[in-house]
Amino acid sequence: MSSHPKRLLLGAAGLALLLFAAVATAGVDRHTNRAEVSGSLRVVSNWTGSEGEAFQAVVNGFKKAYPNVDVKVEQVPFDQTQAMLTQQFAAGSPPDVTVALPGIVRAFSSQGLLMNLDSLWNTWVKKGEYNTSLRAIAQGSDGHTDAVFFKGNVNALIWYKPSQLKQLGIKVPKTWGQFNAALKKVKSDGKTPFLVGGKDGWPLTQWVDPIILRVAGPAAFNALARGTIPWDDKRIVRAFTVLNGMIENYWPSNALATAFIDEACGWATGKAVFDNQGAFINLVAPGQCDKKLKPGRDFTFFLMPKYRASAPTAQFVSGDLFAGAKDTDNPEATMAFLGYLGSAPAQSIWARRGGYIAPNAKVPLRVYPNVNDRKAAAQWPKNPTVAAGYDLDDWIGGSIQVRYKQALAELVRDHDVGKFISTMTRVDTRSK
């Protein structure tokens, strides 16, 4: 990725950045300088359909607060985002604000391409709107926090139907031992414990991350993600040994030939007892599988239990961040928009529509439209003591991510932990 010439910000514009960093965190609260924020913003997002409509509703909320700013949203397919941004930043014509995963944030910040958002985060953390674990996910490679959290998702949710567990005589597991006992009971009764959408690749990673967090612990998980420990660290090897046991004992033989939607709808229509997926299943199950399903009544979830009761509390999360271009022609509006996206008022707009978890801790649970959304939102790491582990492959990104997914598929097929660890140790040399 090539860099492009940097335009120096004038002193007045730099001062304006500091001023608007303070006011932007107030979300839709009143301040006297809003009328002075004007001009246009080009914003890149990935959402279409109902999600695109929900994001536009959030943008409309910003327009009400900043009536003199014209926000133009460009929808770019998720898998094309990094290539498009790389090209536009290199050409010196980046969007003012863009959706971004942590890997993109770190890559661009290492070249000095992103706006420094430390002032926003300092205020948010001080007010208890975010914890330091979440801030670390938005950290760039330049020593600054260069992105804001906007849309969250919690994973490691084991979805089930209460009526089905009752028929099987299974109580909701609270420990890892109870979890395994429940899975053995399902098998002994001739039922399928899980379906796994391995054909689409990413559903495999939905298993890896929570098991590393629970077996190896959050410190090892985040060290692996950041490349400070190798894949053959004994804690990581143990985690993959546990995962391999789950694959051998409880996964179906056709996991690599099953698509995600077949996994989700197979579970929703009774072909499997459990489904290990994120909070978005609350929308997928009734929206794409069985319209008669009512969240909370017909289906719900429990959090994948800790591997050891003494293990620290940690939550596997994913989600969408936004970053601002350092070379934006409208730094005041860019900072105001980013501050707004990270605020509780902005995130409440989408939360009310459902299928969304607000990363800001000040968004009240009562705004969510149903019991499953509220239950999932309550799992988001808000307490300062709760560690967060962000989706590992999306965090790493690049060629390592591609090879990692290939190696996971080989693990599912061959059940060879040693081969997987050897492959990843050779591919990922960041710790050397």
Secondary structure as a PSIPRED ss2 file (coil, helix, strand):
# PSIPRED VFORMAT (PSIPRED V4.0)

   1 M C   1.000  0.000  0.000
   2 S C   1.000  0.000  0.000
   3 S C   1.000  0.000  0.000
   4 H C   1.000  0.000  0.000
   5 P C   1.000  0.000  0.000
   6 K C   1.000  0.000  0.000
   7 R C   1.000  0.000  0.000
   8 L C   1.000  0.000  0.000
   9 L C   1.000  0.000  0.000
  10 L C   1.000  0.000  0.000
  11 G H   0.000  1.000  0.000
  12 A H   0.000  1.000  0.000
  13 A H   0.000  1.000  0.000
  14 G H   0.000  1.000  0.000
  15 L H   0.000  1.000  0.000
  16 A H   0.000  1.000  0.000
  17 L H   0.000  1.000  0.000
  18 L H   0.000  1.000  0.000
  19 L H   0.000  1.000  0.000
  20 F H   0.000  1.000  0.000
  21 A H   0.000  1.000  0.000
  22 A H   0.000  1.000  0.000
  23 V H   0.000  1.000  0.000
  24 A H   0.000  1.000  0.000
  25 T C   1.000  0.000  0.000
  26 A C   1.000  0.000  0.000
  27 G C   1.000  0.000  0.000
  28 V C   1.000  0.000  0.000
  29 D C   1.000  0.000  0.000
  30 R C   1.000  0.000  0.000
  31 H C   1.000  0.000  0.000
  32 T C   1.000  0.000  0.000
  33 N C   1.000  0.000  0.000
  34 R H   0.000  1.000  0.000
  35 A H   0.000  1.000  0.000
  36 E H   0.000  1.000  0.000
  37 V C   1.000  0.000  0.000
  38 S C   1.000  0.000  0.000
  39 G E   0.000  0.000  1.000
  40 S E   0.000  0.000  1.000
  41 L E   0.000  0.000  1.000
  42 R E   0.000  0.000  1.000
  43 V E   0.000  0.000  1.000
  44 V E   0.000  0.000  1.000
  45 S E   0.000  0.000  1.000
  46 N C   1.000  0.000  0.000
  47 W C   1.000  0.000  0.000
  48 T C   1.000  0.000  0.000
  49 G H   0.000  1.000  0.000
  50 S H   0.000  1.000  0.000
  51 E H   0.000  1.000  0.000
  52 G H   0.000  1.000  0.000
  53 E H   0.000  1.000  0.000
  54 A H   0.000  1.000  0.000
  55 F H   0.000  1.000  0.000
  56 Q H   0.000  1.000  0.000
  57 A H   0.000  1.000  0.000
  58 V H   0.000  1.000  0.000
  59 V H   0.000  1.000  0.000
  60 N H   0.000  1.000  0.000
  61 G H   0.000  1.000  0.000
  62 F H   0.000  1.000  0.000
  63 K H   0.000  1.000  0.000
  64 K H   0.000  1.000  0.000
  65 A H   0.000  1.000  0.000
  66 Y C   1.000  0.000  0.000
  67 P C   1.000  0.000  0.000
  68 N C   1.000  0.000  0.000
  69 V E   0.000  0.000  1.000
  70 D E   0.000  0.000  1.000
  71 V E   0.000  0.000  1.000
  72 K E   0.000  0.000  1.000
  73 V E   0.000  0.000  1.000
  74 E E   0.000  0.000  1.000
  75 Q E   0.000  0.000  1.000
  76 V C   1.000  0.000  0.000
  77 P C   1.000  0.000  0.000
  78 F H   0.000  1.000  0.000
  79 D H   0.000  1.000  0.000
  80 Q H   0.000  1.000  0.000
  81 T H   0.000  1.000  0.000
  82 Q H   0.000  1.000  0.000
  83 A H   0.000  1.000  0.000
  84 M H   0.000  1.000  0.000
  85 L H   0.000  1.000  0.000
  86 T H   0.000  1.000  0.000
  87 Q H   0.000  1.000  0.000
  88 Q H   0.000  1.000  0.000
  89 F H   0.000  1.000  0.000
  90 A H   0.000  1.000  0.000
  91 A C   1.000  0.000  0.000
  92 G C   1.000  0.000  0.000
  93 S C   1.000  0.000  0.000
  94 P C   1.000  0.000  0.000
  95 P C   1.000  0.000  0.000
  96 D C   1.000  0.000  0.000
  97 V E   0.000  0.000  1.000
  98 T E   0.000  0.000  1.000
  99 V E   0.000  0.000  1.000
 100 A E   0.000  0.000  1.000
 101 L C   1.000  0.000  0.000
 102 P H   0.000  1.000  0.000
 103 G H   0.000  1.000  0.000
 104 I H   0.000  1.000  0.000
 105 V H   0.000  1.000  0.000
 106 R H   0.000  1.000  0.000
 107 A H   0.000  1.000  0.000
 108 F H   0.000  1.000  0.000
 109 S H   0.000  1.000  0.000
 110 S C   1.000  0.000  0.000
 111 Q C   1.000  0.000  0.000
 112 G C   1.000  0.000  0.000
 113 L C   1.000  0.000  0.000
 114 L E   0.000  0.000  1.000
 115 M C   1.000  0.000  0.000
 116 N C   1.000  0.000  0.000
 117 L C   1.000  0.000  0.000
 118 D H   0.000  1.000  0.000
 119 S H   0.000  1.000  0.000
 120 L H   0.000  1.000  0.000
 121 W H   0.000  1.000  0.000
 122 N H   0.000  1.000  0.000
 123 T H   0.000  1.000  0.000
 124 W H   0.000  1.000  0.000
 125 V H   0.000  1.000  0.000
 126 K H   0.000  1.000  0.000
 127 K C   1.000  0.000  0.000
 128 G C   1.000  0.000  0.000
 129 E C   1.000  0.000  0.000
 130 Y C   1.000  0.000  0.000
 131 N C   1.000  0.000  0.000
 132 T H   0.000  1.000  0.000
 133 S H   0.000  1.000  0.000
 134 L H   0.000  1.000  0.000
 135 R H   0.000  1.000  0.000
 136 A H   0.000  1.000  0.000
 137 I H   0.000  1.000  0.000
 138 A C   1.000  0.000  0.000
 139 Q E   0.000  0.000  1.000
 140 G C   1.000  0.000  0.000
 141 S C   1.000  0.000  0.000
 142 D C   1.000  0.000  0.000
 143 G C   1.000  0.000  0.000
 144 H C   1.000  0.000  0.000
 145 T E   0.000  0.000  1.000
 146 D C   1.000  0.000  0.000
 147 A C   1.000  0.000  0.000
 148 V E   0.000  0.000  1.000
 149 F E   0.000  0.000  1.000
 150 F E   0.000  0.000  1.000
 151 K E   0.000  0.000  1.000
 152 G E   0.000  0.000  1.000
 153 N E   0.000  0.000  1.000
 154 V E   0.000  0.000  1.000
 155 N C   1.000  0.000  0.000
 156 A C   1.000  0.000  0.000
 157 L E   0.000  0.000  1.000
 158 I E   0.000  0.000  1.000
 159 W E   0.000  0.000  1.000
 160 Y E   0.000  0.000  1.000
 161 K C   1.000  0.000  0.000
 162 P H   0.000  1.000  0.000
 163 S H   0.000  1.000  0.000
 164 Q H   0.000  1.000  0.000
 165 L H   0.000  1.000  0.000
 166 K H   0.000  1.000  0.000
 167 Q H   0.000  1.000  0.000
 168 L H   0.000  1.000  0.000
 169 G C   1.000  0.000  0.000
 170 I C   1.000  0.000  0.000
 171 K C   1.000  0.000  0.000
 172 V C   1.000  0.000  0.000
 173 P C   1.000  0.000  0.000
 174 K C   1.000  0.000  0.000
 175 T C   1.000  0.000  0.000
 176 W H   0.000  1.000  0.000
 177 G H   0.000  1.000  0.000
 178 Q H   0.000  1.000  0.000
 179 F H   0.000  1.000  0.000
 180 N H   0.000  1.000  0.000
 181 A H   0.000  1.000  0.000
 182 A H   0.000  1.000  0.000
 183 L H   0.000  1.000  0.000
 184 K H   0.000  1.000  0.000
 185 K H   0.000  1.000  0.000
 186 V H   0.000  1.000  0.000
 187 K H   0.000  1.000  0.000
 188 S H   0.000  1.000  0.000
 189 D C   1.000  0.000  0.000
 190 G C   1.000  0.000  0.000
 191 K C   1.000  0.000  0.000
 192 T C   1.000  0.000  0.000
 193 P C   1.000  0.000  0.000
 194 F E   0.000  0.000  1.000
 195 L C   1.000  0.000  0.000
 196 V C   1.000  0.000  0.000
 197 G C   1.000  0.000  0.000
 198 G H   0.000  1.000  0.000
 199 K H   0.000  1.000  0.000
 200 D H   0.000  1.000  0.000
 201 G C   1.000  0.000  0.000
 202 W H   0.000  1.000  0.000
 203 P H   0.000  1.000  0.000
 204 L H   0.000  1.000  0.000
 205 T H   0.000  1.000  0.000
 206 Q H   0.000  1.000  0.000
 207 W H   0.000  1.000  0.000
 208 V H   0.000  1.000  0.000
 209 D H   0.000  1.000  0.000
 210 P H   0.000  1.000  0.000
 211 I H   0.000  1.000  0.000
 212 I H   0.000  1.000  0.000
 213 L H   0.000  1.000  0.000
 214 R H   0.000  1.000  0.000
 215 V H   0.000  1.000  0.000
 216 A C   1.000  0.000  0.000
 217 G C   1.000  0.000  0.000
 218 P H   0.000  1.000  0.000
 219 A H   0.000  1.000  0.000
 220 A H   0.000  1.000  0.000
 221 F H   0.000  1.000  0.000
 222 N H   0.000  1.000  0.000
 223 A H   0.000  1.000  0.000
 224 L H   0.000  1.000  0.000
 225 A H   0.000  1.000  0.000
 226 R C   1.000  0.000  0.000
 227 G C   1.000  0.000  0.000
 228 T C   1.000  0.000  0.000
 229 I C   1.000  0.000  0.000
 230 P C   1.000  0.000  0.000
 231 W C   1.000  0.000  0.000
 232 D C   1.000  0.000  0.000
 233 D C   1.000  0.000  0.000
 234 K H   0.000  1.000  0.000
 235 R H   0.000  1.000  0.000
 236 I H   0.000  1.000  0.000
 237 V H   0.000  1.000  0.000
 238 R H   0.000  1.000  0.000
 239 A H   0.000  1.000  0.000
 240 F H   0.000  1.000  0.000
 241 T H   0.000  1.000  0.000
 242 V H   0.000  1.000  0.000
 243 L H   0.000  1.000  0.000
 244 N H   0.000  1.000  0.000
 245 G H   0.000  1.000  0.000
 246 M H   0.000  1.000  0.000
 247 I H   0.000  1.000  0.000
 248 E H   0.000  1.000  0.000
 249 N H   0.000  1.000  0.000
 250 Y H   0.000  1.000  0.000
 251 W C   1.000  0.000  0.000
 252 P C   1.000  0.000  0.000
 253 S C   1.000  0.000  0.000
 254 N C   1.000  0.000  0.000
 255 A H   0.000  1.000  0.000
 256 L H   0.000  1.000  0.000
 257 A H   0.000  1.000  0.000
 258 T C   1.000  0.000  0.000
 259 A C   1.000  0.000  0.000
 260 F H   0.000  1.000  0.000
 261 I H   0.000  1.000  0.000
 262 D H   0.000  1.000  0.000
 263 E H   0.000  1.000  0.000
 264 A H   0.000  1.000  0.000
 265 C H   0.000  1.000  0.000
 266 G H   0.000  1.000  0.000
 267 W H   0.000  1.000  0.000
 268 A H   0.000  1.000  0.000
 269 T C   1.000  0.000  0.000
 270 G C   1.000  0.000  0.000
 271 K C   1.000  0.000  0.000
 272 A C   1.000  0.000  0.000
 273 V C   1.000  0.000  0.000
 274 F E   0.000  0.000  1.000
 275 D E   0.000  0.000  1.000
 276 N E   0.000  0.000  1.000
 277 Q E   0.000  0.000  1.000
 278 G C   1.000  0.000  0.000
 279 A C   1.000  0.000  0.000
 280 F C   1.000  0.000  0.000
 281 I H   0.000  1.000  0.000
 282 N H   0.000  1.000  0.000
 283 L H   0.000  1.000  0.000
 284 V H   0.000  1.000  0.000
 285 A H   0.000  1.000  0.000
 286 P H   0.000  1.000  0.000
 287 G H   0.000  1.000  0.000
 288 Q H   0.000  1.000  0.000
 289 C H   0.000  1.000  0.000
 290 D C   1.000  0.000  0.000
 291 K C   1.000  0.000  0.000
 292 K C   1.000  0.000  0.000
 293 L C   1.000  0.000  0.000
 294 K C   1.000  0.000  0.000
 295 P E   0.000  0.000  1.000
 296 G C   1.000  0.000  0.000
 297 R C   1.000  0.000  0.000
 298 D C   1.000  0.000  0.000
 299 F E   0.000  0.000  1.000
 300 T E   0.000  0.000  1.000
 301 F E   0.000  0.000  1.000
 302 F E   0.000  0.000  1.000
 303 L E   0.000  0.000  1.000
 304 M C   1.000  0.000  0.000
 305 P C   1.000  0.000  0.000
 306 K C   1.000  0.000  0.000
 307 Y C   1.000  0.000  0.000
 308 R C   1.000  0.000  0.000
 309 A C   1.000  0.000  0.000
 310 S C   1.000  0.000  0.000
 311 A C   1.000  0.000  0.000
 312 P C   1.000  0.000  0.000
 313 T C   1.000  0.000  0.000
 314 A E   0.000  0.000  1.000
 315 Q E   0.000  0.000  1.000
 316 F E   0.000  0.000  1.000
 317 V E   0.000  0.000  1.000
 318 S E   0.000  0.000  1.000
 319 G E   0.000  0.000  1.000
 320 D E   0.000  0.000  1.000
 321 L E   0.000  0.000  1.000
 322 F E   0.000  0.000  1.000
 323 A E   0.000  0.000  1.000
 324 G E   0.000  0.000  1.000
 325 A E   0.000  0.000  1.000
 326 K C   1.000  0.000  0.000
 327 D C   1.000  0.000  0.000
 328 T C   1.000  0.000  0.000
 329 D C   1.000  0.000  0.000
 330 N C   1.000  0.000  0.000
 331 P H   0.000  1.000  0.000
 332 E H   0.000  1.000  0.000
 333 A H   0.000  1.000  0.000
 334 T H   0.000  1.000  0.000
 335 M H   0.000  1.000  0.000
 336 A H   0.000  1.000  0.000
 337 F H   0.000  1.000  0.000
 338 L H   0.000  1.000  0.000
 339 G H   0.000  1.000  0.000
 340 Y H   0.000  1.000  0.000
 341 L H   0.000  1.000  0.000
 342 G C   1.000  0.000  0.000
 343 S C   1.000  0.000  0.000
 344 A H   0.000  1.000  0.000
 345 P H   0.000  1.000  0.000
 346 A H   0.000  1.000  0.000
 347 Q H   0.000  1.000  0.000
 348 S H   0.000  1.000  0.000
 349 I H   0.000  1.000  0.000
 350 W H   0.000  1.000  0.000
 351 A H   0.000  1.000  0.000
 352 R C   1.000  0.000  0.000
 353 R C   1.000  0.000  0.000
 354 G C   1.000  0.000  0.000
 355 G C   1.000  0.000  0.000
 356 Y C   1.000  0.000  0.000
 357 I E   0.000  0.000  1.000
 358 A C   1.000  0.000  0.000
 359 P C   1.000  0.000  0.000
 360 N C   1.000  0.000  0.000
 361 A C   1.000  0.000  0.000
 362 K C   1.000  0.000  0.000
 363 V C   1.000  0.000  0.000
 364 P C   1.000  0.000  0.000
 365 L H   0.000  1.000  0.000
 366 R H   0.000  1.000  0.000
 367 V H   0.000  1.000  0.000
 368 Y C   1.000  0.000  0.000
 369 P C   1.000  0.000  0.000
 370 N C   1.000  0.000  0.000
 371 V H   0.000  1.000  0.000
 372 N H   0.000  1.000  0.000
 373 D H   0.000  1.000  0.000
 374 R H   0.000  1.000  0.000
 375 K H   0.000  1.000  0.000
 376 A H   0.000  1.000  0.000
 377 A H   0.000  1.000  0.000
 378 A C   1.000  0.000  0.000
 379 Q C   1.000  0.000  0.000
 380 W C   1.000  0.000  0.000
 381 P C   1.000  0.000  0.000
 382 K C   1.000  0.000  0.000
 383 N C   1.000  0.000  0.000
 384 P C   1.000  0.000  0.000
 385 T C   1.000  0.000  0.000
 386 V C   1.000  0.000  0.000
 387 A E   0.000  0.000  1.000
 388 A E   0.000  0.000  1.000
 389 G E   0.000  0.000  1.000
 390 Y E   0.000  0.000  1.000
 391 D C   1.000  0.000  0.000
 392 L H   0.000  1.000  0.000
 393 D H   0.000  1.000  0.000
 394 D H   0.000  1.000  0.000
 395 W H   0.000  1.000  0.000
 396 I H   0.000  1.000  0.000
 397 G C   1.000  0.000  0.000
 398 G H   0.000  1.000  0.000
 399 S H   0.000  1.000  0.000
 400 I H   0.000  1.000  0.000
 401 Q H   0.000  1.000  0.000
 402 V H   0.000  1.000  0.000
 403 R H   0.000  1.000  0.000
 404 Y H   0.000  1.000  0.000
 405 K H   0.000  1.000  0.000
 406 Q H   0.000  1.000  0.000
 407 A H   0.000  1.000  0.000
 408 L H   0.000  1.000  0.000
 409 A H   0.000  1.000  0.000
 410 E H   0.000  1.000  0.000
 411 L H   0.000  1.000  0.000
 412 V H   0.000  1.000  0.000
 413 R H   0.000  1.000  0.000
 414 D H   0.000  1.000  0.000
 415 H C   1.000  0.000  0.000
 416 D C   1.000  0.000  0.000
 417 V H   0.000  1.000  0.000
 418 G H   0.000  1.000  0.000
 419 K H   0.000  1.000  0.000
 420 F H   0.000  1.000  0.000
 421 I H   0.000  1.000  0.000
 422 S H   0.000  1.000  0.000
 423 T H   0.000  1.000  0.000
 424 M H   0.000  1.000  0.000
 425 T H   0.000  1.000  0.000
 426 R H   0.000  1.000  0.000
 427 V H   0.000  1.000  0.000
 428 D C   1.000  0.000  0.000
 429 T C   1.000  0.000  0.000
 430 R C   1.000  0.000  0.000
 431 S C   1.000  0.000  0.000
 432 K C   1.000  0.000  0.000
